[in-house]
Each structure stands twice: as structure tokens, then as C-alpha cells.
Amino acid sequence: MTTDTVLDLKPEDVNVDQATSPESTPTTSQNGDTNSTEKTVAKRTAARKKAADVHVYDTIVVGAGISGIAAAYKLTQAGYDDFIVLERAARVGGAWRENTYPGCGCDVPSSLYSFSFAPSSKWSHLFARQPEILDYLESVVEQFNLGEKIQFNNGLEKARWDEEKKQWVLDTAQGQYLAKTVIFSTGPLTEPQTPKIKGIETFKGEMFHSAKWNHDYDLTGKRIAVIGTGASAIQFIPQIQPLAKELYVFQRTAPWVLPKPDMQLGEKAKSWVEKYPKIQEKWRGAVATTLNVINVGLRNPKLLEPANFLSRQLLKKQVKDPELREKLTPNFLIGCKRILFANNYYPALQADNTTVIAHGLVEIDGNTVIGANGERHEVDVIIWGTGFDVSHPPIGSKIANAKGEILSEVWKNSSPEAYLGASMQDVPNAFLVLGPNILVYDSFIGIAEAQIDYILSGLLKMKELQFSRFEIKKDVLQKHNEKVQKQLKSTVFNTGGCVSYYLDENGKNFAAWPWSLKKLKEELVDLDLKHYDIVL
Ligand SMILES: Cc1cc2nc3c(=O)[nH]c(=O)nc-3n(C[C@H](O)[C@H](O)[C@H](O)COP(=O)(O)OP(=O)(O)OC[C@H]3O[C@@H](n4cnc5c(N)ncnc54)[C@H](O)[C@@H]3O)c2cc1C
């Protein structure tokens, strides 16, 4: 940034005549300083499609999950056409492509867990299952011709900011790409988390994480240990319990479970929804309002009393054995961890072949799994229902900021910070989708869409006003974070007495947005250039 003019400007202050055009200098000389690295990469990637794409894209979107698809749709609709999407896998879908465990489905009604621009009348249930969510995402890509923008099997390996040229240099599985801006939509729940358990290497049986389900392994008649009782585990436990000879469920913390108001949607219901789209629209609105009530409750835990009552009633009705009921009673305030919905979870835990160990797994000795209470069980298979590493987004290891620092190193001692979950310090012209402190109790799709609207408004301003670099102002980000952290102090996430994925290892809440969804959406309506340092 040595010779650049950094301005604190308003859009009307921008003199477009002064703008430089980084696009005018796509060059091969950038390969010069990375020659030796390129040779190595070239050897390694002999079969790869091409070495470099020297076009400087207006934007490159990384990841073709829900967020990447929404970004592709919204960019296209805005006539912002000079972009591509890089996806490391061979299909779109992200989390819904990776998670194929039995019983996998959404826990937000599909009317809301779907794109605002692509309502569907085809859902088989109020809460859709994973295969149909994946089909839906593929159908949206097809419907809006987004496939031509997506490059599959083309994972990002390294992204670095070239300060001189004011552009991003992206090294991928298929070569090198240049872009004025980047949208990192690589997902919040992607890195399966498996705890380091003493003696794990001595286990001789089968072992897999719920996000990497081994469908070739037949669970019938097997002694199964499930580790964890989070959102995925409570969906697959009822499916595998009837197959198991013995099922041992290691529960470190009992979750709050509410009845799932699910039902099958027959052909008649589907045709009504198709004929009268207003029904779906109203239902979407009603679900959003209900979730917003929960959101208000998260900031005023007393308001969650009815949910607390409902959950206890479910437990009382479905679990007759007082000892088991005691084990399954949560010991923290409702809402502190994600509230779960299931009608078949408690019955599966009550089955004769199921044992709930109300302790974490601490050791594995050969085929014996050992709980923190010393309980030992011999098993054939271990299934990790231990969720995802949320506080260290894996994309961090692939991004070098404007100072040349790798983000995962920057985040080593503290979790990531970003303005409105999108704009990071020292990371100009780039955005995260579903980044830090953005989660509200709602559909992630709605949050991602709102963030993309925000990002897009910034990209359009950049194009219109012809500036070459914009980066969130340090003091804006700092004040924003201080406000967020202060506000979070009184929420149930921080005060509810649980250890959740909202909190990093230092106890800092890096995940939740402390206000309402309404406020979040209001703040995301438009990217205000006042908040950014701009270089012409
Ligand atoms: C089992 C499960 C159930 C869920 N249920 C719900 C629910 O009911 N309601 C809800 O709101 N949310 C739910 N979620 C959260 C879910 O993660 C989000 O709703 C949503 O899928 C996020 O979409 P995304 O596109 O941001 O991320 P992802 O779906 O994770 O997609 C990210 C994409 O980026 C790609 N990618 C990553 N790194 C690279 C790279 N280096 N180069 C190129 N491509 C890369 C990945 O391959 C992937 O395709 C659930 C998550 C899981 C795992």
C-alpha cells in the first residue's frame, strides 16, 4: 500500500477519473517469482486441466454449497457476470453432499430452509431429508443455468493478495486464477471433529464420523458405540438402533430436545402448494416469526420457559425409567446449545439394546471403549457423532492476508473476527459467508442470502465507482466486535452453563449474533462505504 491513496470517502466523493484499472495488466510476469513452486506444482498436477487462467475475474466465489449457489444466482441476477465458482468436489451441495448418514435432514422447516428465490412444492415432509435437499440444490443450479459458472474438482489451495496489482491470486487444483474480489463461501460446518482419545490407535474395529458415513459397513447385529449426542447423532441413533445388537451411547451433555412438528406431505398437499404459492409464502413467514420468538428468548432466557416445559413433558412422556430420565435431563439452560427436535430419539434410547453412558468416552483399549465413569464395553464399531471444528474454519489455512500472514496462524490464539460475519482485517476485497458472529436461530440459508446481498452491494459500488481496493476500517471492526461481545454477555449462549460450539477454547463467543434476525438483515441491506478504507 506504499504509494496508494487511502481515503475515508463517501460514494459521492469518489472521483472515478482517478481510478486505476487492475484489469489492464493481466501479466505472465506474476509467474516469475513463483517459478520453482510452479514447477513442483506442475509435476504434481501433470494431469490437471491448465496451468493458469490469466483473465482477471471481477469475482471468484469459492465453494458451491448453499452459499456459493446463492452467490452465483444473485451475482447473475444483478448482471455481475464476470465471475466463476470454484468447487473442490465433483457436485454442488456442500454439507448436504457430505452428510449422508441415515436420518439426515434439516431441523428448520423446508419452507424456510430453501432459497427465497426458489420455493419448492416438492418437499415430501415439512422437514426435508438429505437426499431431497441435495436434489433441490442441484435443481436450482439447473433451473438458473448456474452450472456453467461452476468449476468442479477445482479446490482452492492458496489465495494471496497481490498488493501491487490489487488482485487476488488463487492457486487451485487446476491452475492459477486472478480476481479483483473473492467470496469465500466454504462453509461453517465442514471439518469433522474427532476427539483425540487415549488408545484410539489400538482399536481394531470399524470407525467413522457421521459426516463420512461408511455405507459399505453393515451395522446389522453389531455392537455399536456412538460418541456424542448432538444434532447429527440424534438423527441417526433412531435409525441404527433397530439394527444393532448392542448400542452404547456416550453422552457428555444431555441435549434439550423438543418434539419435531414434522409430517409427510402427500400429493394433494404438494399440488395445493404448487397451485397456491401464497400458502408456502405465509407458512415461511409463520415459521420465521416462530424462530424469531426463540431468538428473543435466547436474549431473555425467562421467555424460553414454555420451550423448557415442552421439552420436559416430552422426556416425561417418552422415558418411563426414572434413572434414564435423570440421565437425559439437561443440566444447563435451554438455548445455550442448539435446541434439537426429534420424536424418535428418546424411544431409541429406551430400547432394550441401548445403554446410555452419561459420560464422555475417555479411553479405547483394543475393542473396549471406556467412559469417564470407568464403564467398559466391548464394541465392533465406533461412530463419531462429535460434530465439526467450527472455531477454526479450515479455509483459514489457505488464505494469506495483505501482510502475507496465513489466517489460521492469525486465528491461532483467538477465533476469527469479521464485520457482520463477512469483512476481515487485512483481507481487502474479500468476504466470508457465514463467518464469525453471524448465527441467529434461523435458517442458515436466510442468513447467507442476506450476507450475499450485502457483499453484492459492495461489489456493485466497486464497479460503479471504480475503486481498486476496499478493506474494513480497523476501528469499525473493533467497535463492532466490542458491541457484539458486550451484548453476548447476557445471552443464554454465554450464561446458560454449557460448553457449546459457540464458544472457542478461550471461552469467547465467536459464533452467535446477539440481536434479532431483523436487525441482522437491516444491517446487511447495504454495504456502507463509510465503514471501509478505500483505495482508488
Ligand atoms: C448434518 C447437517 C445438518 C444441518 N441442518 C441445518 C438445518 O436444518 N438448518 C440450517 O439452517 N442449517 C443446517 N446446517 C448448517 C449448514 O452447514 C448450512 O445450512 C449450509 O449448508 C451452509 O452452506 P454453505 O454453502 O455456507 O457451506 P457448505 O454447505 O459447507 O458448502 C461449502 C462448500 O465449499 C466447498 N469448499 C470448501 N473448501 C473449499 C476449497 N478450498 N476450495 C473449493 N471449494 C471448497 C465444499 O466442498 C462445499 O461444497 C446443517 C449442517 C449439517 C452438517
The ligand as an SDF file (V2000), in Angstrom:
LIG
                    3D

 53 58  0  0  0  0  0  0  0  0999 V2000
  -25.8920  -32.5040    9.0550 C   0  0  0  0  0  0  0  0  0  0  0  0
  -26.1690  -31.0400    8.9780 C   0  0  0  0  0  0  0  0  0  0  0  0
  -27.4570  -30.5770    9.1150 C   0  0  0  0  0  0  0  0  0  0  0  0
  -27.7300  -29.2150    9.0460 C   0  0  0  0  0  0  0  0  0  0  0  0
  -29.0110  -28.8070    9.1910 N   0  0  0  0  0  0  0  0  0  0  0  0
  -29.2850  -27.4950    9.1130 C   0  0  0  0  0  0  0  0  0  0  0  0
  -30.6260  -27.0260    9.2510 C   0  0  0  0  0  0  0  0  0  0  0  0
  -31.5430  -27.7780    9.4590 O   0  0  0  0  0  0  0  0  0  0  0  0
  -30.8330  -25.7010    9.1830 N   0  0  0  0  0  0  0  0  0  0  0  0
  -29.8130  -24.8210    8.9730 C   0  0  0  0  0  0  0  0  0  0  0  0
  -30.0710  -23.6150    8.8940 O   0  0  0  0  0  0  0  0  0  0  0  0
  -28.5480  -25.2450    8.8320 N   0  0  0  0  0  0  0  0  0  0  0  0
  -28.2560  -26.5390    8.9010 C   0  0  0  0  0  0  0  0  0  0  0  0
  -26.9620  -26.9670    8.7700 N   0  0  0  0  0  0  0  0  0  0  0  0
  -25.8860  -25.9900    8.5840 C   0  0  0  0  0  0  0  0  0  0  0  0
  -25.3850  -25.9940    7.1330 C   0  0  0  0  0  0  0  0  0  0  0  0
  -23.9910  -26.0590    7.1760 O   0  0  0  0  0  0  0  0  0  0  0  0
  -25.8130  -24.7500    6.4140 C   0  0  0  0  0  0  0  0  0  0  0  0
  -27.2080  -24.6470    6.4700 O   0  0  0  0  0  0  0  0  0  0  0  0
  -25.4110  -24.7180    4.9340 C   0  0  0  0  0  0  0  0  0  0  0  0
  -25.2490  -25.9750    4.3840 O   0  0  0  0  0  0  0  0  0  0  0  0
  -24.1510  -23.9190    4.7490 C   0  0  0  0  0  0  0  0  0  0  0  0
  -23.9130  -23.7980    3.3800 O   0  0  0  0  0  0  0  0  0  0  0  0
  -22.5300  -23.2630    2.8500 P   0  0  0  0  0  0  0  0  0  0  0  0
  -22.6220  -23.2500    1.3810 O   0  0  0  0  0  0  0  0  0  0  0  0
  -22.2020  -22.0000    3.5330 O   0  0  0  0  0  0  0  0  0  0  0  0
  -21.4720  -24.3160    3.3540 O   0  0  0  0  0  0  0  0  0  0  0  0
  -21.2960  -25.8300    2.9110 P   0  0  0  0  0  0  0  0  0  0  0  0
  -22.5930  -26.4780    2.7270 O   0  0  0  0  0  0  0  0  0  0  0  0
  -20.3650  -26.4400    3.8870 O   0  0  0  0  0  0  0  0  0  0  0  0
  -20.5850  -25.7420    1.4870 O   0  0  0  0  0  0  0  0  0  0  0  0
  -19.2650  -25.2920    1.3540 C   0  0  0  0  0  0  0  0  0  0  0  0
  -18.7170  -25.7470    0.0100 C   0  0  0  0  0  0  0  0  0  0  0  0
  -17.4070  -25.2240   -0.1470 O   0  0  0  0  0  0  0  0  0  0  0  0
  -16.5730  -26.2320   -0.7050 C   0  0  0  0  0  0  0  0  0  0  0  0
  -15.1970  -25.9440   -0.3180 N   0  0  0  0  0  0  0  0  0  0  0  0
  -14.6560  -25.9470    0.9250 C   0  0  0  0  0  0  0  0  0  0  0  0
  -13.3500  -25.6580    0.8650 N   0  0  0  0  0  0  0  0  0  0  0  0
  -13.0610  -25.4620   -0.4420 C   0  0  0  0  0  0  0  0  0  0  0  0
  -11.8830  -25.1280   -1.1470 C   0  0  0  0  0  0  0  0  0  0  0  0
  -10.7190  -24.9640   -0.5070 N   0  0  0  0  0  0  0  0  0  0  0  0
  -11.9440  -24.9810   -2.4970 N   0  0  0  0  0  0  0  0  0  0  0  0
  -13.1090  -25.1440   -3.1670 C   0  0  0  0  0  0  0  0  0  0  0  0
  -14.2580  -25.4960   -2.5400 N   0  0  0  0  0  0  0  0  0  0  0  0
  -14.2380  -25.6370   -1.1960 C   0  0  0  0  0  0  0  0  0  0  0  0
  -17.0980  -27.5250   -0.0990 C   0  0  0  0  0  0  0  0  0  0  0  0
  -16.7270  -28.6460   -0.8600 O   0  0  0  0  0  0  0  0  0  0  0  0
  -18.6060  -27.2570   -0.1080 C   0  0  0  0  0  0  0  0  0  0  0  0
  -19.1830  -27.7050   -1.3070 O   0  0  0  0  0  0  0  0  0  0  0  0
  -26.6690  -28.3130    8.8350 C   0  0  0  0  0  0  0  0  0  0  0  0
  -25.3650  -28.7810    8.7090 C   0  0  0  0  0  0  0  0  0  0  0  0
  -25.1080  -30.1240    8.7680 C   0  0  0  0  0  0  0  0  0  0  0  0
  -23.7000  -30.5990    8.6270 C   0  0  0  0  0  0  0  0  0  0  0  0
  1  2  1  0
  2  3  1  0
  2 52  2  0
  3  4  2  0
  4  5  1  0
  4 50  1  0
  5  6  2  0
  6  7  1  0
  6 13  1  0
  7  8  2  0
  7  9  1  0
  9 10  1  0
 10 11  2  0
 10 12  1  0
 12 13  2  0
 13 14  1  0
 14 15  1  0
 14 50  1  0
 15 16  1  0
 16 17  1  0
 16 18  1  0
 18 19  1  0
 18 20  1  0
 20 21  1  0
 20 22  1  0
 22 23  1  0
 23 24  1  0
 24 25  2  0
 24 26  1  0
 24 27  1  0
 27 28  1  0
 28 29  2  0
 28 30  1  0
 28 31  1  0
 31 32  1  0
 32 33  1  0
 33 34  1  0
 33 48  1  0
 34 35  1  0
 35 36  1  0
 35 46  1  0
 36 37  1  0
 36 45  1  0
 37 38  2  0
 38 39  1  0
 39 40  1  0
 39 45  2  0
 40 41  1  0
 40 42  2  0
 42 43  1  0
 43 44  2  0
 44 45  1  0
 46 47  1  0
 46 48  1  0
 48 49  1  0
 50 51  2  0
 51 52  1  0
 52 53  1  0
M  END
$$$$
